[in-house]
Amino acid sequence: MTHIDNVIECKGALILGAGVAGLFTALKLAPFPSLVLAGARPGVSGSSAWAQGGIAAAVDPTDSWQAHAHDTIAAGAGLCDPRIAELVAQEAPARIEDLVQYGAPFDRRPDGSLAVGREAAHSAARIVHIAGDRAGAEITRTLAERAMEEPAITLLEGFHAVELALEDGRVVGLFARTGVGSGARLVLFRARAVIFATGGLGALYAVTTNPLESRGEGLGMAARAGAMIADPEFVQFHPTAIAIGRDPAPLATEALRGEGAMLVDENGLRFMPAIHKDAELAPRDVVARAIHREIVAGHKVFLDCREAIGAEFPKHFPTVYAACTSGGVDPVNEPIPVAPAAHYHMGGIASDDRGRCSIEGLWAVGECASTGLHGANRLASNSLLEALVFGTRAAEDIRASVALSVGRGTPPAPERFAAPPPPHLLRDAMTRLVGLERDAEGLAGALSVIGRLERAGGSEPALLNMMATAKLVAAGAFARTESRGAHCRTDYPSTDEVGRRTMMTLVDADRIAAQNAPSIRPLVSQAL
Ligand SMILES: Cc1cc2nc3c(=O)[nH]c(=O)nc-3n(C[C@H](O)[C@H](O)[C@H](O)COP(=O)(O)OP(=O)(O)OC[C@H]3O[C@@H](n4cnc5c(N)ncnc54)[C@H](O)[C@@H]3O)c2cc1C
């Protein structure tokens, strides 16, 4: 390890990430103290602030948690852990009530009950939403406001975490950088409980709906420390990112198709009815692959909202409307150009029903975790819910099992740290070779590219974290010789009779890379 400029002893838990998962966990921990560390400003940070559709929960009297669990398991294509799906669906209404108590302004019916919308592969209307498509922005703003008012929570932005601190195989804190250039400082935050709430990995792909801070670094850090990673190969591609040449690509929420918007080609012809009985409301992976194949075949694809939504568009979907018009598209009067984009990571740091990971002292919540809820394909609007349910459970576990320390040290005034962006070559290889359709040759090629970039990056820890995550995704995809849910192998199109989750360490991924991309020498977890 290079020179440590400062050591901060956290009194309670250390939470990395200030999206919904990190902020909600901190609020659930209070009055147990926590320090929330994030690269960007709490309240606008991570994918959370960008969520549009809302949160799935059986809050309507005509719905049931059993139906919610059933739909979740059906979408997961044989890989969900049914016990986890049931507990999440059962606890969902209570977590929505928590958000109401914190002040989240959910849309309501005239009688005051929660308004619910319908999304693909849900058998009932069960998505609670805010101001149409502003659920993520409003919930993160609300949680950030409550967290700032809570004396037990300290929020620190402008720190970029690079590595877990381990003693005797136990997590005892993490190293984070702040400042720029020669003024950059390395700070060791020591804590008895470290909670990763670091979000997804979409920005490792060239076409993504995720903010560019979603680079799988938390997963990479955990993997480099030896943590077990679950189902890394399962990346969900959103079918309808708005194709106006922007990085990241703005999203045309699934709720538009829920309202009746149709997918058409450049001649205005629908293609989904010939592919799936639920047409535009088929599971995400089916719709995304259908669009991908249309585009590969030389067609253009559009989401036509004119008839289903028309003049109501600006009022009901203000975020999508603003994105479209900023790109010169008027969705009231013309179809929206769309393309699939990397959107959500079903895989993640393997964690149990209390958010505990395979390394003592580390918990994971939200998108960076893999609890077994999503299986091979996430049901729409189940991800914010997973963050709420496991944030609560991790907080209960930590309050019951972790003793307070004597807090010591003052963090330096944080400055924004400019972490290196994911290399273009990596993003391109992930999109081309580890994307919607995969095969052995392409995946071996991707592992070669990752290995070369890993060596070229030297000991830069942020790059090593990103490369570790990319390698796990590609190696998991290489090892899964079947097609299931979001994972489509053109050389193995059938689905195995028995579904099995992938459980893999970075050492396993290095071995797969070394055996199948022969120019690669394994680069196992290095010290900085
Ligand atoms: C456009 C879009 C729309 C979506 N719509 C929905 C929806 O309607 N419903 C739904 O359920 N889900 C939706 N999702 C998915 C959902 O938003 C995410 O899964 C969820 O918000 C993840 O929350 P999180 O708290 O786990 O991570 P994030 O909100 O991504 O937060 C991650 C945090 O970790 C910090 N961080 C990461 N690495 C580091 C580091 N090295 N150092 C310091 N800080 C770090 C980031 O700065 C950030 O604060 C959508 C996603 C997108 C992109």
The ligand as an SDF file (V2000), in Angstrom:
LIG
                    3D

 53 58  0  0  0  0  0  0  0  0999 V2000
  -32.4570    5.1110  -16.2270 C   0  0  0  0  0  0  0  0  0  0  0  0
  -32.7830    4.0990  -15.1640 C   0  0  0  0  0  0  0  0  0  0  0  0
  -34.1090    3.8630  -14.8070 C   0  0  0  0  0  0  0  0  0  0  0  0
  -34.4100    2.9260  -13.8180 C   0  0  0  0  0  0  0  0  0  0  0  0
  -35.7280    2.7550  -13.4280 N   0  0  0  0  0  0  0  0  0  0  0  0
  -36.0030    1.9240  -12.3790 C   0  0  0  0  0  0  0  0  0  0  0  0
  -37.3170    1.8230  -11.8630 C   0  0  0  0  0  0  0  0  0  0  0  0
  -38.2390    2.4780  -12.3230 O   0  0  0  0  0  0  0  0  0  0  0  0
  -37.5330    0.9900  -10.8170 N   0  0  0  0  0  0  0  0  0  0  0  0
  -36.5350    0.2460  -10.2490 C   0  0  0  0  0  0  0  0  0  0  0  0
  -36.7900   -0.5050   -9.2930 O   0  0  0  0  0  0  0  0  0  0  0  0
  -35.2710    0.3390  -10.7170 N   0  0  0  0  0  0  0  0  0  0  0  0
  -34.9810    1.1590  -11.7540 C   0  0  0  0  0  0  0  0  0  0  0  0
  -33.6970    1.2570  -12.2100 N   0  0  0  0  0  0  0  0  0  0  0  0
  -32.6420    0.5370  -11.5020 C   0  0  0  0  0  0  0  0  0  0  0  0
  -32.3860    1.2250  -10.1690 C   0  0  0  0  0  0  0  0  0  0  0  0
  -32.4030    2.6190  -10.3550 O   0  0  0  0  0  0  0  0  0  0  0  0
  -31.0360    0.8210   -9.5920 C   0  0  0  0  0  0  0  0  0  0  0  0
  -30.8940   -0.5700   -9.5720 O   0  0  0  0  0  0  0  0  0  0  0  0
  -30.9260    1.3270   -8.1500 C   0  0  0  0  0  0  0  0  0  0  0  0
  -31.1850    2.7060   -8.1060 O   0  0  0  0  0  0  0  0  0  0  0  0
  -29.5490    1.0400   -7.5870 C   0  0  0  0  0  0  0  0  0  0  0  0
  -29.4720    1.7100   -6.3520 O   0  0  0  0  0  0  0  0  0  0  0  0
  -28.1540    1.6040   -5.5010 P   0  0  0  0  0  0  0  0  0  0  0  0
  -28.3720    2.4870   -4.3270 O   0  0  0  0  0  0  0  0  0  0  0  0
  -27.8380    0.1850   -5.2970 O   0  0  0  0  0  0  0  0  0  0  0  0
  -27.0060    2.2080   -6.4540 O   0  0  0  0  0  0  0  0  0  0  0  0
  -26.8440    3.6650   -7.0840 P   0  0  0  0  0  0  0  0  0  0  0  0
  -28.0770    4.4650   -6.9590 O   0  0  0  0  0  0  0  0  0  0  0  0
  -26.2850    3.4850   -8.4520 O   0  0  0  0  0  0  0  0  0  0  0  0
  -25.7620    4.3550   -6.1400 O   0  0  0  0  0  0  0  0  0  0  0  0
  -24.4190    3.9310   -6.1410 C   0  0  0  0  0  0  0  0  0  0  0  0
  -23.6210    4.8560   -5.2470 C   0  0  0  0  0  0  0  0  0  0  0  0
  -22.3160    4.3180   -5.0560 O   0  0  0  0  0  0  0  0  0  0  0  0
  -21.3520    5.3490   -5.2470 C   0  0  0  0  0  0  0  0  0  0  0  0
  -20.0910    4.7290   -5.6510 N   0  0  0  0  0  0  0  0  0  0  0  0
  -19.9000    3.6920   -6.5170 C   0  0  0  0  0  0  0  0  0  0  0  0
  -18.5900    3.3790   -6.5900 N   0  0  0  0  0  0  0  0  0  0  0  0
  -17.9450    4.2290   -5.7450 C   0  0  0  0  0  0  0  0  0  0  0  0
  -16.5880    4.4050   -5.3800 C   0  0  0  0  0  0  0  0  0  0  0  0
  -15.6120    3.6490   -5.8920 N   0  0  0  0  0  0  0  0  0  0  0  0
  -16.3020    5.3790   -4.4800 N   0  0  0  0  0  0  0  0  0  0  0  0
  -17.2620    6.1850   -3.9520 C   0  0  0  0  0  0  0  0  0  0  0  0
  -18.5680    6.0490   -4.2640 N   0  0  0  0  0  0  0  0  0  0  0  0
  -18.9020    5.0900   -5.1460 C   0  0  0  0  0  0  0  0  0  0  0  0
  -21.9810    6.2510   -6.3180 C   0  0  0  0  0  0  0  0  0  0  0  0
  -21.3750    7.5340   -6.3050 O   0  0  0  0  0  0  0  0  0  0  0  0
  -23.4220    6.2520   -5.8060 C   0  0  0  0  0  0  0  0  0  0  0  0
  -23.5570    7.1760   -4.7490 O   0  0  0  0  0  0  0  0  0  0  0  0
  -33.3730    2.1920  -13.2120 C   0  0  0  0  0  0  0  0  0  0  0  0
  -32.0440    2.4120  -13.5790 C   0  0  0  0  0  0  0  0  0  0  0  0
  -31.7470    3.3650  -14.5430 C   0  0  0  0  0  0  0  0  0  0  0  0
  -30.3090    3.6000  -14.9070 C   0  0  0  0  0  0  0  0  0  0  0  0
  1  2  1  0
  2  3  1  0
  2 52  2  0
  3  4  2  0
  4  5  1  0
  4 50  1  0
  5  6  2  0
  6  7  1  0
  6 13  1  0
  7  8  2  0
  7  9  1  0
  9 10  1  0
 10 11  2  0
 10 12  1  0
 12 13  2  0
 13 14  1  0
 14 15  1  0
 14 50  1  0
 15 16  1  0
 16 17  1  0
 16 18  1  0
 18 19  1  0
 18 20  1  0
 20 21  1  0
 20 22  1  0
 22 23  1  0
 23 24  1  0
 24 25  2  0
 24 26  1  0
 24 27  1  0
 27 28  1  0
 28 29  2  0
 28 30  1  0
 28 31  1  0
 31 32  1  0
 32 33  1  0
 33 34  1  0
 33 48  1  0
 34 35  1  0
 35 36  1  0
 35 46  1  0
 36 37  1  0
 36 45  1  0
 37 38  2  0
 38 39  1  0
 39 40  1  0
 39 45  2  0
 40 41  1  0
 40 42  2  0
 42 43  1  0
 43 44  2  0
 44 45  1  0
 46 47  1  0
 46 48  1  0
 48 49  1  0
 50 51  2  0
 51 52  1  0
 52 53  1  0
M  END
$$$$
